[in-house]
Amino acid sequence: MNLLKNETILETERLIIRNWHGDDLDLFYEINSHDDVMEFFPFRRNRRECEELLQKFHNDIAEKSYGWFALATKQDNQAIGFCGLADVPDTLSFAPAIEIGWRLAKPYWSKGYVTEAACSIVEYAFTTLDQPIITAFAVHDNHRSTAVMKRIGMQAVPEKDFDHPNVREDCPHLNPHVYYEITREHWLMNIKG
């Protein structure tokens, strides 16, 4: 992999939010092939697929100034997962839009890392990227993700819940998705005070 050690994008109290390094591949493969981490996805990725996707993530960030950023601890700058922003797939009814999302290695769950990173990413989206609205969506039963959405100030919009058109037919339990959003106005009034 030809990934350079690029600059830090953001910092939080405990985390460095940065572009990907070549030595992040082991962690990236771990989270994309782990059954618990990928519980609400109909696939697992092999190492070659992870390497290709990691390169794409790196290139997207370099090109657009947003994407799926690596999350690393300040203690050792080792990646523990990712959080960031992406263009919503054209197949979804609310496209074009920007979504926020995350994925974290299981040993780092329940420590508040995703919420800490996501709050910083939302601020980045509204202040640096000047986005008017950020969306998020998850499988209906993915209560861990929807809990994060609520903690970062997002609101459910039940009338926009949907069946995901890209979910395979043999995984009907992964089809129903809930939709959340936060507008810049709501963030300014309620999150920033």
Salt bridges, closest charged atoms under 4 A:
GLU11 OE1 - LYS74 NZ 3.30
ASP23 OD2 - LYS5 NZ 3.36
ASP23 OD1 - HIS21 ND1 3.90
ASP24 OD2 - ARG18 NH1 2.74
ASP26 OD1 - ARG47 NH2 2.39
ASP35 OD1 - ARG44 NE 3.04
ASP36 OD2 - LYS106 NZ 2.50
GLU39 OE1 - ARG144 NH2 3.47
GLU52 OE2 - ARG48 NH1 2.96
ASP60 OD2 - LYS56 NZ 2.71
ASP87 OD2 - LYS64 NZ 3.00
GLU116 OE1 - ARG14 NE 2.67
GLU123 OE2 - LYS192 NZ 3.57
ASP130 OD1 - ARG184 NH1 2.79
ASP141 OD1 - HIS140 ND1 3.07
ASP170 OD1 - ARG168 NE 2.91
GLU181 OE1 - LYS160 NZ 3.61
